[in-house]
Amino acid sequence: MRFGIAVFPGSNCDRDCFHVATSVCGAEAIYIWHKDDKLDGVDCVILPGGFSYGDYLRPGALASRSRIMEAVLEFAKRGGLVVGICNGFQLLTESGLLPGALMRNKGLTFICKDAYLRVENVDTPFTSRYRRGGVIRMPIAHMDGCYFADSDTLRRLEDTGSIVFRYCDEDGNISSEANPNGSIGNIAGICNEKRNVIGLMPHPERCAEKILGGEDGLLFFRSIMDFIEGDTRR
């Protein structure tokens, strides 16, 4: 399979994603420049973390108007897999591919640490290798990671099973103490109702090798590959 990793001015996790996709998972990967207007036959698009366009105006706001996003929007509309990690999640909400918004952290400070997550939905192309209710650990590194949605949107996310990850403690308990940034409902990651677009603030690409202290993120990439290779076999 082939990953397509978008690169915007200010992206800084694109190489991490490329490394995991190719050197760790053995898949193909290409970089997609923000001024490109096509995706060159990729199976999954990754919008990586960083500070696209310097986070001017709002994180992800300017990137959402870039030329490549027209192709990404069409790709997602056709059912293609799209992953937004950290700044990529912010970009997905700004472009309308996911509902809600990412706001300034409750403490108004940049947070960089490991966070525990509870897996809420394994019925997606991105989470099939996890266990529902299982606790995993991934790094977070953001200033604007507080997810917010109005009550109707939040209810719809709950009703459709679109909340994929929640911040928790190491035993899986959901609490305000386990919430690093103030996200409503302890939300760390969501998907759309079609299950082909996912956004998450934690970084799976930074915990996909034992040398980095854990491999919980590897299952995220392996799940994507299982789905694509299964589709190919069908």
C-alpha positions as CSV (number, residue, x, y, z in Angstrom):
1,M,0.0,0.0,0.0
2,R,1.0,3.6,-0.4
3,F,0.8,6.4,2.2
4,G,0.7,10.0,1.0
5,I,2.1,12.4,3.6
6,A,1.2,16.0,3.1
7,V,3.9,18.7,3.7
8,F,3.0,22.3,4.5
9,P,5.3,25.1,5.4
10,G,5.8,24.5,9.1
11,S,5.1,20.8,9.2
12,N,7.6,19.0,11.5
13,C,6.2,15.5,11.8
14,D,6.1,14.5,8.2
15,R,9.5,12.7,8.3
16,D,8.4,10.8,11.4
17,C,5.3,9.5,9.6
18,F,7.4,8.6,6.5
19,H,9.9,6.7,8.6
20,V,7.2,4.7,10.4
21,A,5.3,4.0,7.2
22,T,8.4,2.8,5.2
23,S,11.1,1.7,7.6
24,V,8.9,0.3,10.4
25,C,5.8,-1.0,8.5
26,G,7.4,-1.7,5.1
27,A,4.8,0.2,3.1
28,E,5.4,2.7,0.3
29,A,5.1,6.4,1.1
30,I,5.4,9.6,-0.8
31,Y,5.5,13.3,0.3
32,I,2.7,15.5,-1.1
33,W,3.6,19.2,-1.3
34,H,0.9,21.7,-0.3
35,K,0.9,23.3,-3.7
36,D,0.2,19.9,-5.5
37,D,-3.2,19.3,-6.8
38,K,-3.3,15.5,-7.0
39,L,-2.5,12.6,-4.7
40,D,-0.8,10.2,-7.1
41,G,-2.6,7.0,-6.3
42,V,-2.2,6.9,-2.5
43,D,-4.3,4.6,-0.3
44,C,-4.2,6.8,2.8
45,V,-3.4,10.5,3.3
46,I,-1.7,11.6,6.4
47,L,-1.9,15.3,7.5
48,P,1.0,15.4,10.0
49,G,1.7,17.5,13.1
50,G,3.6,20.7,13.2
51,F,2.8,24.4,12.8
52,S,1.4,24.7,9.2
53,Y,1.8,28.2,7.9
54,G,3.1,29.2,11.4
55,D,-0.3,28.7,12.9
56,Y,-1.2,32.2,11.8
57,L,-4.8,33.2,12.2
58,R,-5.6,29.8,13.8
59,P,-3.9,26.4,13.7
60,G,-4.8,24.7,10.5
61,A,-6.8,27.6,9.1
62,L,-4.5,28.7,6.3
63,A,-3.5,25.1,5.5
64,S,-7.2,24.3,5.0
65,R,-7.2,26.7,2.1
66,S,-4.1,25.2,0.4
67,R,-4.4,23.7,-3.1
68,I,-3.7,20.1,-2.0
69,M,-6.7,20.2,0.4
70,E,-9.1,20.3,-2.6
71,A,-7.7,16.9,-3.7
72,V,-7.9,15.6,-0.1
73,L,-11.5,16.7,0.3
74,E,-12.4,14.9,-3.0
75,F,-10.4,11.8,-1.9
76,A,-12.3,11.7,1.4
77,K,-15.6,12.2,-0.3
78,R,-14.9,9.0,-2.4
79,G,-14.1,7.1,0.8
80,G,-10.3,7.4,0.9
81,L,-8.6,7.1,4.2
82,V,-7.5,10.4,5.8
83,V,-5.6,10.8,9.0
84,G,-5.0,14.1,10.8
85,I,-2.5,14.0,13.6
86,C,-2.2,17.0,16.0
87,N,-2.0,20.0,13.6
88,G,-3.5,17.6,11.1
89,F,-6.6,17.2,13.4
90,Q,-6.9,21.0,13.6
91,L,-6.7,21.1,9.8
92,L,-9.5,18.5,9.5
93,T,-11.8,20.6,11.7
94,E,-10.9,23.8,9.8
95,S,-11.6,22.2,6.5
96,G,-15.0,20.7,7.6
97,L,-14.0,17.1,7.3
98,L,-14.5,16.6,11.0
99,P,-16.9,18.6,13.3
100,G,-16.0,20.7,16.2
101,A,-12.8,22.8,16.8
102,L,-9.5,22.7,18.6
103,M,-9.1,25.5,21.1
104,R,-6.3,26.7,23.4
105,N,-5.4,24.3,26.2
106,K,-7.2,25.0,29.5
107,G,-3.9,25.9,31.2
108,L,-2.9,28.3,28.3
109,T,0.4,26.5,28.1
110,F,2.1,24.2,25.6
111,I,1.9,20.5,26.7
112,C,4.5,17.9,25.9
113,K,4.2,14.6,27.6
114,D,2.9,11.1,27.4
115,A,-0.9,10.7,27.8
116,Y,-3.0,7.6,28.5
117,L,-5.9,7.0,26.1
118,R,-8.9,4.7,26.3
119,V,-9.8,3.1,23.0
120,E,-13.6,3.7,22.5
121,N,-14.1,2.3,19.0
122,V,-12.3,-0.5,17.3
123,D,-14.7,-0.6,14.3
124,T,-12.7,1.7,12.2
125,P,-9.9,1.2,9.6
126,F,-7.5,2.9,12.1
127,T,-8.2,1.0,15.3
128,S,-9.0,-2.7,14.4
129,R,-5.8,-4.0,16.1
130,Y,-6.7,-2.4,19.4
131,R,-9.0,-3.7,22.1
132,R,-12.2,-1.8,22.9
133,G,-11.8,-0.3,26.3
134,G,-8.0,-0.9,26.2
135,V,-5.6,1.6,27.6
136,I,-2.7,2.8,25.5
137,R,-0.1,5.5,25.8
138,M,0.9,8.1,23.2
139,P,2.9,11.4,23.3
140,I,1.0,14.7,23.0
141,A,2.7,18.0,22.1
142,H,0.3,20.9,21.5
143,M,-0.9,24.3,22.5
144,D,-4.3,24.2,20.9
145,G,-5.5,20.7,21.7
146,C,-8.7,21.3,23.7
147,Y,-11.5,19.8,21.6
148,F,-14.8,21.5,21.7
149,A,-18.2,20.9,20.0
150,D,-21.7,22.2,20.8
151,S,-24.1,19.9,22.6
152,D,-25.9,18.7,19.5
153,T,-22.6,17.8,17.8
154,L,-21.3,16.1,20.9
155,R,-24.5,14.0,21.2
156,R,-24.2,13.0,17.6
157,L,-20.6,11.9,18.1
158,E,-21.6,9.8,21.0
159,D,-24.7,8.3,19.2
160,T,-22.7,7.4,16.1
161,G,-19.7,6.0,17.9
162,S,-17.5,8.6,16.4
163,I,-15.4,9.2,19.5
164,V,-12.4,7.0,19.0
165,F,-10.0,7.9,21.8
166,R,-10.5,9.6,25.2
167,Y,-7.9,10.8,27.7
168,C,-7.9,8.6,30.8
169,D,-5.6,7.5,33.7
170,E,-3.5,4.4,33.5
171,D,-6.4,2.3,34.7
172,G,-8.8,3.6,32.0
173,N,-10.8,5.9,34.3
174,I,-12.1,9.0,32.6
175,S,-11.8,12.1,34.8
176,S,-10.9,15.7,34.7
177,E,-7.6,14.9,36.4
178,A,-6.7,12.6,33.5
179,N,-7.6,15.3,30.9
180,P,-4.4,17.2,30.0
181,N,-6.0,20.0,27.9
182,G,-9.6,20.4,29.0
183,S,-11.1,18.7,25.9
184,I,-14.9,18.3,26.3
185,G,-15.7,14.7,27.2
186,N,-12.0,14.0,27.5
187,I,-12.0,13.6,23.7
188,A,-8.6,12.9,22.2
189,G,-9.6,11.6,18.8
190,I,-12.7,11.4,16.6
191,C,-13.7,10.0,13.2
192,N,-16.5,10.9,10.8
193,E,-19.6,8.8,10.4
194,K,-18.3,7.0,7.3
195,R,-15.2,5.9,9.4
196,N,-12.7,6.9,6.7
197,V,-11.5,10.2,8.3
198,I,-9.9,10.4,11.7
199,G,-8.3,13.2,13.7
200,L,-6.3,12.8,16.9
201,M,-4.1,15.0,19.0
202,P,-1.8,12.3,20.3
203,H,1.1,11.2,18.0
204,P,1.0,7.5,17.0
205,E,4.1,8.0,14.8
206,R,6.2,8.9,17.9
207,C,5.5,5.6,19.7
208,A,5.8,3.0,17.0
209,E,9.1,1.5,18.0
210,K,10.5,0.0,21.3
211,I,13.5,2.3,21.1
212,L,11.1,5.2,21.6
213,G,9.6,3.7,24.8
214,G,6.5,2.0,23.4
215,E,4.8,0.6,20.3
216,D,1.1,1.5,20.9
217,G,1.2,3.7,17.9
218,L,2.4,0.9,15.6
219,L,-1.0,-0.8,15.9
220,F,-2.6,2.4,14.4
221,F,-0.5,2.1,11.3
222,R,-0.9,-1.7,11.1
223,S,-4.7,-1.3,11.3
224,I,-4.6,0.9,8.3
225,M,-2.5,-1.5,6.3
226,D,-4.8,-4.4,7.3
227,F,-7.8,-2.5,6.0
228,I,-6.2,-1.5,2.7
229,E,-4.6,-4.9,2.0
230,G,-7.9,-6.5,2.8
231,D,-9.7,-4.2,0.4
232,T,-7.1,-5.1,-2.2
233,R,-7.7,-8.9,-1.7
234,R,-11.5,-8.3,-2.1
